[in-house]
Every structure is written in structure tokens, then in C-alpha cells.
Amino acid sequence: MSRLEAAAGPAIHVETAGREGRPLLLCLHGIGSSSAAFAPQLAGLSEHVRVVAWDAPGYADSADPDGPLDLDGFADAAADVIRAHGTSAHVLGVSWGGVIALRLATRHPELVDSLIVADSSVGSGTDEAKAAGMRARATELAELGPRAFAEKRGPRLVSDLADPALVQRVVDTMAGSVRLPGYGYAAEAMAGADLRPELAAVAAPTLVVCGDRDTVTGAEASQVIAGGLHKTAYVIVKDAGHLANQEQPERFNAWVLSHLHIVTNSRTQRARKG
């Protein structure tokens, strides 16, 4: 683990696994989580890549931002993490993390080797009711407090097939990760986001993943992302809810490794032809 004194803001906490010099995989968590969400990837992928999972600014062990962050601000903070650990990265974003990853890919394309966008969407700004509901979450967190907020929201993030121990870990992770003002900034960033117009500008090859039992964003939202991209593959993870990377880590990690293998081989072939 380490803390990055980002050029644009306060310290960002990251968890790392895997040897230096391997391809970098940056993991960006969902709006109610932290680097703890990527324990299965830190353990399961570190023989192949250097895994770096952040606590977003204002979450868990990262410092609170100096002021409000919009989606560009979160994307810029993620760019700082990449620069601190290498020259570029494959970026894995789950849910809200996927929205950040897509913006990162258009805002800092030179830093993004490829994307894995899991159980995500193009943002809540596509619908007034969704945007209003997202903005209301900050008030709900303030009224309930992190523990009650997590106990209310956490269980719906996994499927009805999930092990009770996983449900408890998801709740505990959320309770230990979310606080104001960071969560409020994230909710506002999501509420204002509609990435549909910029999907065509994403140059990085992208794997779009969705759990077949995801009732939070769901297959339709993932299909909107996949359909708007030029270089994309879309896969369903069986027996997984919104947190497919945690609920079915072996299946999820296998898809990630397959994607990375394809991207690497494609670049090698292009280099040989060049």
C-alpha cells in the first residue's frame, strides 16, 4: 500500500500487488466502495500485471479533496495515479469507476492502453429522475450515517445467489469507505454525466462486462456503452450481480486476462508489421 501526493490535489491511497515492470492495471471502484473491492484482482491478477487499486479522493484512506471535484477532476486524479506508477495503464472501472475510466480515456488517451468497464453506465445524466435520485444520496448518507447507509444499499449490489459472507464484506467496505464531502462530489459527478456523445472518441480497446443478475445498472446500460464504442467486446458473467468482479472473481479475472492477452498480441502484430 502507498499514498500518492498527487500533483493536482491531496494524497491518494492505493493498494498494489505484482512486480514492478509488469503492465499496469489501474482499478477504479464504484461509488460506494474503495480499493478493498479489488481484493480478488489484487490476489488473482498480480502474477500477470502490476495491479494498483485506488481509494478515490475523499474515500476510505484517501484524503478529502481541497474543493469540489467533477468527473474531469476524478479522471485527472486517476491520471496522476497512472503517472506515479508508470507511463500508461490498462484501466478497470466498476460502476462509477467505469464512468471515470471512460472519461479518462477521452481526456488522457495517451495514458490508457485499454479499458475494462464492468457493470457500469454512461452516467445518470441521461434521465432527470436518475439524476435526482443520485443527488439525493448525499443527503441520505448525511441523515443515516455510513453504517446504516451501507446496510440499506450494500446488499442490493450482489445477486440473490451471493454468499452471506460476501454481502457482509460489501456492507462493511461501504461503511468504511463513504463519507462527505467526497461521496457527495461523486454523486454530483454521476448525476451530471451523460457520456453517450463521447463514446465514439474512445480510442482504447474496451472490454465491457456485466453480471447476468445485475439489477443496479444491468445489461441494457452495458450494451449502450458497448454499442457506442469502436473497439469493443461485450461479455456476460454468469451468476453475478452488480459487483461481478467480487461475486464471480475467477470468471471475471479470466475475461480480464483474455482481454489483456488480445490487446498485447494485437500491438505486437502491429509493431512487427510496422
WOGI-V781432 format. One record per residue. PSI is psi in radians with two decimals (NA if undefined). OMEGA is omega in whole degrees, 0 to 359 (* if undefined). BURIAL is + if it has 16 or more other ideal C-beta (glycine too) atoms within 10 Angstrom, else -. Layout:
BEGIN
PSI	OMEGA	BURIAL
PSI	OMEGA	BURIAL
END
This chain:
BEGIN
2.73	180	-
2.94	175	-
2.27	182	-
2.14	172	+
1.60	185	-
2.54	182	+
-0.54	186	-
0.06	183	-
-2.87	184	+
3.04	185	+
2.42	178	-
2.21	179	+
2.37	176	+
2.61	169	+
2.40	184	+
2.65	174	+
2.55	181	+
2.70	185	+
2.58	171	-
2.55	178	-
-0.32	176	-
2.80	175	-
2.49	184	+
2.33	173	+
1.91	178	+
2.23	183	+
2.18	183	+
2.08	188	+
3.00	178	+
3.06	188	+
-0.36	180	+
0.60	189	+
-2.76	182	+
-2.98	178	+
-0.41	179	+
-0.41	179	+
-0.34	185	+
0.37	176	+
-0.72	179	+
-0.48	179	+
-0.64	176	+
-0.65	180	+
-0.67	191	-
-0.29	184	+
-0.11	189	+
-0.22	174	+
-0.25	185	-
-0.57	184	+
2.90	172	+
1.91	185	+
2.23	176	+
2.06	180	+
2.22	184	+
2.77	156	+
2.04	182	+
2.71	177	+
2.25	181	+
0.16	181	+
2.53	170	+
-2.08	185	+
0.07	174	+
2.63	180	+
2.73	175	+
2.52	177	-
2.71	177	+
-0.42	180	-
-3.11	182	-
2.44	174	-
2.30	171	+
-3.02	183	-
-0.68	177	+
-0.68	180	-
-0.74	176	+
-0.70	178	+
-0.70	179	+
-0.66	177	+
-0.70	176	+
-0.66	177	+
-0.67	177	+
-0.66	179	+
-0.75	178	+
-0.84	182	+
-0.54	181	+
-0.34	185	-
-0.13	180	+
-2.85	180	+
-0.41	179	-
2.99	184	+
2.67	159	+
2.43	187	+
2.13	177	+
2.06	179	+
2.24	177	+
2.20	176	+
-2.04	177	+
-0.63	177	+
-0.55	176	+
-0.62	177	+
-0.76	177	+
-0.75	182	+
-0.73	179	+
-0.73	176	+
-0.69	177	+
-0.70	183	+
-0.48	177	+
-0.46	183	+
-0.59	181	+
1.08	186	+
-0.49	181	-
-0.28	182	-
-0.18	189	+
1.95	178	+
-0.71	176	+
2.98	180	+
2.54	163	+
1.98	185	+
1.94	190	+
2.23	174	+
0.91	187	+
-2.91	180	+
-3.13	175	+
0.14	180	+
2.88	181	+
-0.10	181	+
0.02	178	+
-0.23	186	-
2.27	184	-
-0.69	181	-
-0.73	177	-
-0.73	180	-
-0.75	180	+
-0.73	179	-
-0.67	179	-
-0.75	180	+
-0.54	181	+
-0.29	183	-
-0.62	180	+
-0.72	177	+
-0.72	179	-
-0.74	178	-
-0.74	180	+
-0.66	183	-
-0.70	185	-
-0.55	190	-
2.76	187	-
-0.72	184	+
-0.89	180	-
-0.63	177	-
-0.79	181	+
-0.69	180	+
-0.49	178	-
-0.73	189	-
-0.55	188	+
-0.83	185	+
-0.46	181	+
-0.15	183	-
-0.22	177	+
2.94	183	+
3.01	177	+
-0.15	178	-
-0.09	188	-
2.50	174	+
2.35	178	-
-0.54	178	-
-0.63	177	-
-0.75	178	+
-0.79	181	+
-0.69	178	-
-0.71	179	+
-0.77	179	+
-0.80	181	+
-0.70	178	-
-0.79	179	+
-0.79	181	+
-0.59	181	+
-0.03	187	+
-0.67	189	+
2.45	174	+
2.86	173	+
2.56	11	-
-0.11	188	-
-0.79	181	+
-0.66	178	+
-0.69	177	+
-0.72	180	+
-0.75	180	+
-0.70	178	+
-0.67	178	+
-0.73	178	+
-0.74	183	+
-0.54	181	+
-0.01	187	-
2.31	168	+
1.68	188	-
0.03	183	+
-0.76	182	-
-0.36	185	-
-0.02	181	-
-0.68	181	+
-0.32	181	-
-0.09	179	-
2.01	182	+
-0.41	185	-
2.40	174	+
2.41	191	+
2.33	169	+
2.11	177	+
2.17	186	+
2.48	177	+
2.34	173	+
2.44	184	+
-0.23	178	-
0.36	178	+
1.99	178	+
0.10	181	-
-1.06	173	+
-0.83	172	+
3.00	185	+
-0.65	183	+
-0.75	180	-
-0.70	178	+
-0.63	179	+
-0.57	176	-
-0.74	178	+
-0.92	183	+
-0.68	182	+
-0.36	181	-
-0.12	183	+
2.70	180	+
-0.75	184	-
1.60	188	-
2.64	168	+
2.54	183	-
2.20	181	+
2.64	177	+
2.36	176	+
2.07	184	+
2.47	175	-
0.71	180	-
2.49	174	+
-2.52	186	+
-0.46	180	+
1.10	184	+
-0.58	182	+
-0.43	178	+
-0.60	186	+
-0.59	177	+
1.13	188	+
-0.62	181	+
-0.80	178	-
-0.76	181	+
-0.85	182	+
-0.61	178	+
-0.71	177	-
-0.70	179	+
-0.82	180	+
-0.68	177	-
-0.76	178	-
-0.82	181	+
-0.65	178	+
-0.79	180	-
-0.78	180	-
-0.78	181	+
-0.78	179	-
-0.68	180	-
-0.72	179	-
-0.67	179	-
-0.75	180	-
-0.72	179	-
-0.68	180	-
-0.69	179	-
-0.70	179	-
-0.58	180	-
NA	*	-
END
